[in-house]
């Protein structure tokens, strides 16, 4: 009897691998908020400028967009016959469909805290945030306040109004899950190079500045300054062990080395030598002397930092001195700011001591200022540019009393 065949059955199996770790994300919509205070001095003089004409605040930035406050002393709506003042917030930069919340507050200057507030914040909005479609779009109130009531209220004090504006730009972000985060420390290269300067380790050159010795490293200086690069790597100073620096004070050279090694200014020392009773002249400040050093050694970033500091000190009495420095040390941006400021405040600037120095020592700058004044007058839309008499005095070399000034030759 033959054997029956043996049948072996292998079942089909589906092998399921391990599930990947779940991930998640979350959409978060919130606002980036910022505020600006607009002070309107001389309110009574602003009246009568005309319906639909406004006074604009300086622009301010919130949520990556620029904004401005528009105040209409005679109202924006012709139908109201100047019975109301109007206040609006305008989108002052390019943008499409910018969604935002707004708040306008007219400050009660009596100290009682009874401010007039129009706000989107902290209340339910039926249609959501306001959308500004394009640059120049505005949100606000044509009938912000009845003018007759405003002029007898505590909101107006010493012919001055104060308006606070808060803008909350709506943004949406996606937050993704992350298993780990690693905190990266702040850059510390400047600190390490600063220690190299302070410890004088491996220094290979000594600078003699008015008898005071400064140890430094040729490669560091050459990397930071094109002038030092030429002297040490291409010129005759490559093998020098000691270099005498003329026409520079030790404190200035020390501050310059501090910048070269640490990429920062000695802020406390700069503040200590700002114009005061002991340093009445701008050119005597450490900032001005550092600007000279930056020009001498072609330190572009140091030059710009000094420009920024000097720009903060521009005033009626100082602008002529700062303009002369800007021209001497080739700081084009600071020079442009000084020319614009002097042109806008020409009558007062011409009576300052610094302007006398400018006329006697920098006649070419006087010509540039004349061109700037002419440009300001051409750009003036209200016809209220610099007076022709003052302009003529400047153009023919006269002073503010009409006397002829003889130019120095």
Protein Blocks (a to p, Z undefined) as FASTA:
>chain_A
ZZdddddddddddddddddddddddddddddddddddddehklmmgonaghiacdddddd
eehiacdddddfkojblklnomaccdddddfbdcehiacddddddddfkonopacdddfe
hpacfklpaddfbghiacddfklbafklmmmcckbgghiacddddddddddddddddfbd
cdddddfklmmmmmmmmnopoiabdcdeehiacdddfklmmmmpmklmmmmmmmmmlmpc
bdcdehiafklmmmmmmmmmnopacfklmmmmgccfklmbfklpmklmmmmmmmmnopak
lmmmmmmmmmmmgcfklmmmmmmmmmmnopaklmmmmmmmmmmmmmmmmmpmklmmmmmm
mmmlmmmmmmmmmmmmmmpmnlpaccfklmmmmmnopafkopacdddZZ
